[in-house]
Amino acid sequence: MHIQWTKGLKGEEKEQRVKEIKSFDYAFSQLRELLEEEEISPDYDCPSWAHKQADQNGYNRAIRKVINLTNTKG
């Protein structure tokens, strides 16, 4: 589980948050599958491919961040 979920929490509050997040595991798993299908591949046939690639890289980076946040294992 990503540390961001419990950042600043201690004791029972932290334990409760961990239980809550783990209870979302199935939904998170489904979301990760959907997001992994959304990642974009480069399109070098486009004349302005460098700009398009930069945008795609940012999009993929955001998707990877959400995927990492929703990984409740480990």
C-alpha positions in Angstrom: 0.0 0.0 0.0 1.3 3.4 -0.9 2.4 5.5 2.1 0.3 8.5 0.9 -2.8 6.7 2.2 -1.6 6.9 5.8 0.7 9.9 5.8 0.3 11.9 9.0 -1.9 9.3 10.7 -0.9 7.4 13.9 -2.2 4.6 16.0 -5.8 3.5 15.6 -6.5 6.1 13.0 -3.8 4.7 10.8 -4.9 1.1 11.4 -8.5 2.1 10.5 -7.4 3.8 7.3 -5.4 0.7 6.3 -8.5 -1.5 6.8 -10.6 0.9 4.8 -8.2 1.0 1.9 -7.7 -2.7 1.8 -11.5 -3.1 1.7 -11.4 -1.4 -1.7 -9.0 -3.9 -3.1 -11.5 -5.4 -5.6 -12.6 -2.0 -7.0 -9.0 -0.8 -7.2 -8.0 -4.0 -9.0 -10.8 -3.4 -11.6 -9.7 0.3 -11.9 -6.1 -0.7 -12.5 -7.1 -3.0 -15.3 -9.1 -0.3 -17.0 -6.3 2.2 -16.6 -3.7 -0.1 -18.0 -5.7 -0.4 -21.2 -5.8 3.4 -21.5 -2.0 3.9 -21.7 -1.1 5.4 -25.1 1.6 4.3 -27.5 3.6 6.8 -29.6 2.4 7.8 -33.1 5.4 8.8 -35.1 3.3 9.3 -38.3 1.9 12.6 -37.0 4.0 15.7 -38.2 4.0 17.2 -34.7 4.8 13.8 -33.0 7.2 15.4 -30.5 4.4 17.5 -29.0 1.9 14.7 -29.1 4.5 12.4 -27.5 5.1 14.9 -24.7 1.4 15.0 -24.0 1.1 11.2 -24.1 4.0 10.9 -21.7 2.3 13.1 -19.2 -1.0 11.2 -19.6 0.7 7.9 -19.1 2.6 9.2 -16.1 -0.7 10.3 -14.5 -2.2 6.8 -15.2 0.9 5.1 -13.6 0.6 7.3 -10.5 -3.1 6.3 -10.0 -2.2 2.6 -10.7 0.5 2.8 -8.0 -1.8 4.5 -5.5 -4.4 1.8 -6.0 -2.0 -1.1 -5.4 -2.9 -2.3 -1.9 -0.4 -5.1 -1.9 3.1 -4.8 -0.7 
